């Protein structure tokens, strides 16, 4: 984890092996300038093995990130995202989550 921008992980989150949570990046023009943005992983989310969550991203409630995915934008609640960059492939049924 590179947490200079801050990382918030809510309850009941599952994070698999080799996941990267990266909250900082360099400015494209002034490469000595470090830019920091927070990551928030909301309740019940599941981050698959080897996924990378990039600066400023929020992973929604009970969302799932596929193994090896690169998440560059916010993930909606109950969404399943996969790929590089990660894209929504479908949504889980809200009604099946008793704690939601």
N, C-alpha and C positions, 0 to 999 in steps of 0.2 A: 504494500500500500504506500502510495505517496499522498500524504494527508495534509499538506500545507494549506489547502483550501477548506478543509473540514469534511469529515465523513460522518453521516448519521445513519445508523442501522437500527431499524425498529424491531419489535418483538417478532418471534416466530419466523425469522428469515433463515434460509438455508443457502450457504455459500460453499460450493464444491472446491476441489483442489485446483491450485494454480490460477485462481482468479486474480485479476489486477484491478485495483481501484485507484485511479490516477486523477488527482485533483489539480495538477499543475501542468503548464505548457509554456513554451517560450513564444514571445511576440515574433511574428514573421519578419518584421523589419529591424527591430532592435533585439537581436537574439540574446542579449545579456539581460533583458527584461523578463522576469518570471511572472506569468499570469496565473492566478489561482481562482478556482471556482469550486463550490461545494458539491458533494455527491450525497444523495438521500436515497436509501433503499427502504421502501415502506413495508409495513407489516405483511408477513406471509410470503414475500417474494422469494423466488428461487433462482439462483445464479448458477448456471452450469459450468462444468470444468473448463478451465482455460479461457473463459470469457474476459473481456476487458471493458470496464465501465469508465468512460472518459469524463473530463472535467465538465461540471455544470449539469450532469444528468440526474434525473429523478427516475427511479424504477418504481412503478405503481404497486398498489396493494394486490397481493396474490398474483402478480405477473411472473412469467417465467422467461429467462434468457437462455437460449440454447448454447450448448457447449461450443467454445471457440468463437462466439460472436463478438463483434466489436460494436459497442453501444455508444453512438455519438449524439443521440437525441433522446428526449424523455420517452419513457415507456408507459403507456396508459394502464390503468388498473385492469387486471384480469387478462392482459394481452400476452400472447406468446410471440417472442421475437427471435429471429435467427439471422445469421449471415454477417457479412462485412461489406458495408455497414448493415447493422441489424435492422430488419423490417418486420412489421406485424404480419404474421401468417394466419392467425385466427385469435378468437377470444374464448376464454374459459367461461363456463356458466356460473354467474354470480351466486345463484341459489344453492350451489353445492358447497359453498364455504360457510359453515355455521358461525364463524367468528367475525364475519364481515359486517 
